[in-house]
Amino acid sequence: MPQSSPESQARYTKNIVRELSLRRSRDIALKTIYIGGGSPSVLPERTFSSLIDDLGDITGGVTESTVEGNPETLTASFVHTVKRLPGARISLGIQSLDDAVLERIGRQARRADIHRALQLVRDGGINNLSVDFIIGLPGTDDDAVIRDMTSVISDAAPEHISIYMLDLSGRKDLSDRWHDILPDDGETADRYRNAAAFLASAGYRRYELANFAKPGFESKHNQNYWVPGEYIGIGAAAAGYYNGIRYTNAADIKAYNTAIESGVLPPGSSETMDDEKCRTEFIFLSLRTAAGLDVHRYRELFNDDPLKRFAPTLEKYRGCIVLNGNTIALNDNGFLFADEIAAEFMRLL
């Protein structure tokens, strides 16, 4: 969401709904909604409420509506407005409960803000709460994430927890600055392994590399990405995939508004997903999930036998892979090498 004047924000949110109307043909049945990729909770109350009202006409059939929120800007009225959506779900970016760490990584929230936000979500009647943490943050010890998750589970018992590993790709300035206080790759892997074991003991099932949920609370929206399924991306810099075309809107909000208000789709880029691209994406996304790569579906989609095609990699990583004839799935150790194993698969295409 653009952080500018209230008038600019209201104009932009109106155009988001207009773009949805332009992209959505009558035969597309929306099943999930995800409002994020920014900070919806920073919007003025009237603007956010108006956006939810405008979406109301097209939410028939929607069973899950996720809205991201920043702990420091979350309000009771925001939660109340989210509650009006079908299958209301709030996702809070927590990252850490250590104030010094939060300041170091440039987050505005502090521990007190996070606990206040958790209370607001539960007091507001939201019964599907997702929170996320980052493993490997600078200046944290081996038990930091488990301590933080223990505290949040005790406070709010979220239905869904995501744990991401710190990624400083392309940020040499930060990796240089934090060099002496960053855990090495081995330490980060151990922290992930320990966090996954802790969540399993607390009743959260891992259904994707970074995502854990209580039974029945897996994110429907995210699962569609990993199938991979079709989705409509709306807004400046948004990406979507429909009818074999992957597109990305340009990030220029001024150009975006001008195009939508002229009744045309915003400028951007697009590509046709050919067989090779579809196959690569299918492999990469499938191996990130606990369900793994569906052997029968792969054969149907690509007229190829993955058990034969990938036999050398299956043998090389036999300690990381579980085969049952119908799926190729990673075990606990394999999840730590998911990208590496997927790359090995792709080299055999």
PyMOL commands that set and color helices and strands:
alter all, ss='L'
color gray80, all
select helices_A, chain A and resi 6-23+40-42+45-58+76-82+99-104+111-123+144-156+172-177+179-181+185-201+220-226+253-261+275-287+295-302+306-309+311-316+334-347
alter helices_A, ss='H'
color red, helices_A
select strands_A, chain A and resi 32-35+64-69+88-95+129-135+160-165+205-208+211-213+239-242+245-249+268-272+293-294+321-323+327-330
alter strands_A, ss='S'
color yellow, strands_A
deselect
rebuild
show_as cartoon
